[in-house]
Each structure stands twice: as structure tokens, then as C-alpha cells.
Amino acid sequence: MASESGATAVVLDPKSDMQSSVPKLGANSSLSEEGLELNDGTGEGEESVQPNVDQGVAVPAGPARPADDEILLQENSIKAEEAGKMEFIGDKEPLSALAAEYERGNEVFKAKIQKLGETYGSIRRTRGDGNCFFRGFMFAYLERLLHSQDKTELPRMRDRIERCKQELIAIGYTPFTFEDFLEIFMDQLESVLPEEGQPISLSELEVRCRDPNVSNWAVMFFRFVTSAEVQRRAEFFEPFILGLTNLDVKKFCQTSVEPMGEESDHVHITALTDALGIPVRIVYLDRSGGASDDALEINHHDFVPESAPESFKPDTSGLLTLLYRPGHYDILYSL
Amino acid sequence: MAQLDVNRIQKELVEIERDKNSGVSVTIIGGQLSRLTGTIKGPIGTPYEGGIFVVDITLTKSYPFEPPKMTFKTKVWHPNVSSANGAICLDILKDQWSPALTLKTALLSLQALLSTPEPDDPQDAVVAQQYLRNYQDYVTTARNWTNAFATGDRGLQEKVAKLVEMGIPAEAAQAALEKAGGDENAALEVLFSS
């Protein structure tokens, strides 16, 4: 995987997701006992299964399974409820806001947050809808460029995206399925690094990154890039994917990368950071270690692609940093 | 999107139109791109072979972030399709949908579902039980339904012709076949019992 810092790499557990609140229908979820008995009665009788539309008697209605519409409606209402609680990207808050969450909580967390305060000053929360890594990554990246105004980044990223595009076509994606998503992301990049005129303001960037018509499209762009990179280097990623799931590389991309709301773990992060050449530091806030331990360490893992430009690398102020708590990513800011 | 993503849908329709060998097609109902009709050829070597299955497609304003709503308009005897109302149980039409998919890939997935039923995750429990316990009966029923409902006029006309050869007036033959859901033997029973 990406090169490691001195700190211990923590293997993320993609299944420990506290945020995937959308219920998934498992096998047999709607098979009631009653339904099974009904089958016993009708399964044997040949006549009863002969087609007979007019009389309608031979068309047994199985036990009602929720229709697609109903399931979607339920999912949407959960999403709407979630949206009411939290923007895709929150305001920048002092780290004490994080400490407040754990006031009555676990001692290890409290001790770690205090320790975190030695290095980091602020946090920006993201909505826990399974897309938080991508949303956090995008905002952190664009915000960084808005401040640095590093004009070399625009041509570099254009070149990267062109390569991703060719890769997607080579794998067999039809251009129209990804081009719109890519354009929306490029629009944002060009707005923070305009070739002429003034860049957008930070508050405008916040507005855009809270707009589903921008944020969701950009998330989908990242999902395409991630999927293309995983498939391009299938041999490299295969053992890691097998360690997480029992899916092959293609199926993993179809089920765990490309659908919206599927969470990111180290496979996604490695693929995205490598494909775009942007390093990211993930700081882990978990229960490991004891509260009284004087040498309490906060683990982090640096994903540093070889091709990364110097300005984004660790030990520079340009390093993008996300805070990971099991199942969720927020943005962290250095003091 | 505040409104239907017309641009995307039109590109999809053009692509489907261009690839006529895919075995699926999509046409617009009326003038609105939100209501479409798809067709799928029954896969060869399955009880659905020879059938053309019509699928109702509804697109919301959130498409392609929300999956297309698809139901079989043609009656299908299949563990993952409701025999009563055509509702479909397929993961990519629900939580496994991705904007990376298209109407074409969704219809191709439906075609694949016809080839490989998943009785352990059924939409129609009765069909699923039959599939698991009396597989041969399932094949027979599914094939009868295909012949009755999915072959359009062609299938029906062939059967009418057969009955006419047996000396039955064409009109009576057609009426009996319709009453018997396209099953020839059942149609004969209808004719001879009345």
C-alpha cells in the first residue's frame, strides 16, 4: 500500500460502519412463515400453476415483499432525516467541539482528543452517509488550493483526469456515463484556481460543497476514478480486496466502490490518492491504548503516492488530513 | 438535478439504438423521457427463450443518482419477479444501483436474472418454492407463460392456426386460448367442455 509514516498503520474495518443506517434487504427477509405454508399447498398441484389469466385463479400472489418504490421511499426518508441533522460539509469548528462530544464518554477518547489538540486546532465535520471520505477529501483539497493558489495544480490535475478518462474507456465504460461527473469536479477546481480573474470565496466553496448537484456529482467522479485505478492495478489490489470480502476485483468495484453511499476503506483511499497523486493523512481516533498511559500515541497512516507533488506531501503545511473514527471521516486542521 | 437529466437520458437512448445486437431496446412513451418502455429478449437455453419481455421504466428527477424504476409488464414466471404485478427483486435496482450503470446495463442485468434466478432471495415466494422443490414444474410453467404472454401475437396466431387445423373456428380458438392463458391443452378443454 502507500508508504507508511513512523506511526502504526491501522487496518480499517469497513464493516464497522456505524453510519450505514439504510436497511438492506437480506435473503428471505420478506418470506413469512405463512408464505412458506402457502407454497407447500400449491407447489405440488400442477393445475394451480398453469397460466390462466382471465379467471385469475392460477396467479398466486406471493407474500407481499415491499416494492422497489417503497424501499426507495424509505431510504430517501432516512437520507432526508440525516440531511436535516448535518450538512454534507459542516462549518470549521475548534477542536473543543469534538471534546464536547465525549464529555461523559470513554476516558481513552478524552485523553486522545487532548493529545490531538497538541497538533490540531480545528475540525470540519462531514455528513455520515457513506460518502464522507470523498466529500471530506474533496473539500480539504479544494480549500487547500484556494489558500495556496498553486497554479501548477490545474494542469497537473487535468493531465491526471485525462489519464483516468482513458483508463475508464479502456476498461469499457461509455464516456457519457462519467463525463458529466468529471466536468462538475473540474468546474470546482477551475473556480478555486481560475486561469483569469478572482477565485471563488471560501463561503462560496462551502455553499457549492453543500449542494447535492455539485457534491454528489463530484463524489461520483471520485468513485469512477477509484474504480478505474483498482481495476487498472487489479493484481496489486486483489489480495487486499480478498482480505475484506470474498469478491473479485470487478465485483468489488461494482458493489463497494461505484454505488453511492458505499464506505471507503484503505483500498479506496490508496486507489484514489494514487490515481490523483494527492497524499492524505488519516488520523485514527479509537479505543486502543490506555487513558493513563503517559506515552499515549495517536496512530496515523499516510497515504503518499510516489507521484505526489512536493506541496502536498507530509511535513508540509499542504498535507490533507482526515480524522477517522470507526465508520466515519471528518476534516482536521493543524494548529 | 431540479429537473429530469434529459441530456443523459438522450445519450443513453442513442447508445441503445446504436447497439441493436444487445438484445434490449428502449422506446419513449408519449413525449416524456420519464416514462419509457424497455424490451428484453428471453435468453437462449432458458424457459424464457423465444419470448420478448416488456419492462415498464420510470425515471425520477434524481436519475442517475436514483435507480430507474422497472417492472415487468409482460407476465413472467420467475422466482425474482412477482407473478401478480411484475415487481422485480434485483439488487442493482435498489441499494446496489450506481450512477455508473445505465438503462442498458440495467436491462442486461434483468436479462441475466432470467438466466440465473436467485430463489434464495425471492420476490415471488410461490415460484421460488416451486423452483427449489419441483424444478421441472417450474420449467414447464415458465415456458408456458413465455409462450402465452411473451411471444406477442406471433405465438398466439400459431396456436390459433393449430386449433383451426383441428376444425375449430378461428374466433372460438382465439377466445379459448385467451381464456386458457395461451395453453393449448387448456384451451381444448375450454372448447370441449362448453
HADDOCK unambig.tbl for C-alpha pairs under 7 A between the chains (distance, minus, plus):
assign (segid A and resid 27 and name CA) (segid B and resid 120 and name CA) 5.95 0.50 0.50
assign (segid A and resid 27 and name CA) (segid B and resid 121 and name CA) 4.30 0.50 0.50
assign (segid A and resid 28 and name CA) (segid B and resid 120 and name CA) 6.49 0.50 0.50
assign (segid A and resid 28 and name CA) (segid B and resid 121 and name CA) 5.37 0.50 0.50
assign (segid A and resid 28 and name CA) (segid B and resid 122 and name CA) 6.80 0.50 0.50
assign (segid A and resid 31 and name CA) (segid B and resid 125 and name CA) 6.91 0.50 0.50
assign (segid A and resid 35 and name CA) (segid B and resid 125 and name CA) 6.80 0.50 0.50
assign (segid A and resid 39 and name CA) (segid B and resid 126 and name CA) 5.23 0.50 0.50
assign (segid A and resid 39 and name CA) (segid B and resid 129 and name CA) 6.22 0.50 0.50
assign (segid A and resid 43 and name CA) (segid B and resid 129 and name CA) 6.80 0.50 0.50
assign (segid A and resid 43 and name CA) (segid B and resid 130 and name CA) 5.31 0.50 0.50
assign (segid A and resid 49 and name CA) (segid B and resid 141 and name CA) 6.64 0.50 0.50
assign (segid A and resid 50 and name CA) (segid B and resid 141 and name CA) 6.23 0.50 0.50
assign (segid A and resid 51 and name CA) (segid B and resid 145 and name CA) 6.25 0.50 0.50
assign (segid A and resid 51 and name CA) (segid B and resid 180 and name CA) 6.92 0.50 0.50
assign (segid A and resid 51 and name CA) (segid B and resid 181 and name CA) 5.14 0.50 0.50
assign (segid A and resid 52 and name CA) (segid B and resid 179 and name CA) 6.69 0.50 0.50
assign (segid A and resid 52 and name CA) (segid B and resid 180 and name CA) 5.14 0.50 0.50
assign (segid A and resid 52 and name CA) (segid B and resid 181 and name CA) 4.50 0.50 0.50
assign (segid A and resid 53 and name CA) (segid B and resid 179 and name CA) 6.84 0.50 0.50
assign (segid A and resid 53 and name CA) (segid B and resid 181 and name CA) 5.36 0.50 0.50
assign (segid A and resid 54 and name CA) (segid B and resid 179 and name CA) 5.46 0.50 0.50
assign (segid A and resid 59 and name CA) (segid B and resid 83 and name CA) 6.46 0.50 0.50
assign (segid A and resid 59 and name CA) (segid B and resid 84 and name CA) 6.21 0.50 0.50
assign (segid A and resid 60 and name CA) (segid B and resid 84 and name CA) 6.84 0.50 0.50
assign (segid A and resid 61 and name CA) (segid B and resid 83 and name CA) 6.68 0.50 0.50
assign (segid A and resid 61 and name CA) (segid B and resid 84 and name CA) 5.36 0.50 0.50
assign (segid A and resid 62 and name CA) (segid B and resid 124 and name CA) 5.01 0.50 0.50
assign (segid A and resid 62 and name CA) (segid B and resid 125 and name CA) 5.24 0.50 0.50
assign (segid A and resid 62 and name CA) (segid B and resid 126 and name CA) 5.74 0.50 0.50
assign (segid A and resid 63 and name CA) (segid B and resid 125 and name CA) 6.75 0.50 0.50
assign (segid A and resid 65 and name CA) (segid B and resid 123 and name CA) 6.51 0.50 0.50
assign (segid A and resid 67 and name CA) (segid B and resid 87 and name CA) 6.58 0.50 0.50
assign (segid A and resid 68 and name CA) (segid B and resid 94 and name CA) 6.73 0.50 0.50
assign (segid A and resid 177 and name CA) (segid B and resid 100 and name CA) 5.82 0.50 0.50
assign (segid A and resid 178 and name CA) (segid B and resid 100 and name CA) 6.95 0.50 0.50
assign (segid A and resid 213 and name CA) (segid B and resid 1 and name CA) 5.94 0.50 0.50
assign (segid A and resid 255 and name CA) (segid B and resid 96 and name CA) 6.11 0.50 0.50
assign (segid A and resid 258 and name CA) (segid B and resid 98 and name CA) 5.63 0.50 0.50
assign (segid A and resid 258 and name CA) (segid B and resid 100 and name CA) 6.62 0.50 0.50
assign (segid A and resid 259 and name CA) (segid B and resid 96 and name CA) 5.85 0.50 0.50
assign (segid A and resid 259 and name CA) (segid B and resid 97 and name CA) 5.71 0.50 0.50
assign (segid A and resid 259 and name CA) (segid B and resid 98 and name CA) 4.07 0.50 0.50
assign (segid A and resid 260 and name CA) (segid B and resid 98 and name CA) 6.31 0.50 0.50
